Amino acid sequence: MKNFLIVANWKLNGNIKMISSFFETLKLNLSAYANKSTIVFAPSDVYLERVYQCINDMNIFLAAQNVDINLKGAFTGESSILMLKDIGVKYIIIGHSERRLFHQETNDFIAKKFLLVKKLKLIPILCVGETEKEKQNGQTKQVIKEQLSCIFQKLGNSAFRNTVIAYEPIWAIGTGFSAHPKDVQLIHEFIKNYIRKHDPSSINETIVQYGGSVNHSNAKEFLKQSDINGLLIGSASLNPQEFLKIIRIACHITGE
Ligand code: PEP
């Protein structure tokens, strides 16, 4: 039986009122689907504790959208893994394309974060994916290989045990143009084979999810692909009814 990992990335969105009404709606409707998928919310750090209070009695987990590479000290404006762990965070999104683009995060810098997150026993969600131009040039696999190999170099062959990789083609994020599910399946197969080459026995310990303009109309086709183990959802996760529709779809597939 498939157990999908569905992650809601709220980015720089949300407020106290929105969070209360979002989880009221979720509480009323989610019980029938609880335990069939693993559901994770990544609000802004400002609201992590508030979301934690809302999900307390639900089978839902908390993710941070980013983290610093330092654990404590004179690093104004940052959050550390220790602090995030302290307030109940279980997953940390690393290397989202918006951080690579707007904050100039390199593969090497992201690998440092990945290493630290694992060392402190949280679960990294590593985002990988190509730009529109790289796709047009046929460089998708090469780009992903570079993004992953940097992690192997720092952590060794077993780097991806108990971790999550989110394949997010950059051209599909927030554009309304998702990738084709069959193309995503091929890329996921490639990612899993690449990991298997380094660590033949670890592949069931790595979750590979897709992200990029997922909504209730296309979620089913993605989740039906054999190597898609879950979804990373931006805009569609801000609307509780839309998000619930996607959870229902995941649960129906799980039950098939
Ligand atoms: C994302 O930012 O990770 C994402 C997948 O966004 P969207 O679903 O809005 O494309």
Residues whose N, C-alpha, C, O or C-beta is under 5 A from the ligand:
A	BS01	PEP	N9 A172 I173 G174 T175 G211 G212 S213 V214 L232 I233 G234 S235 A236
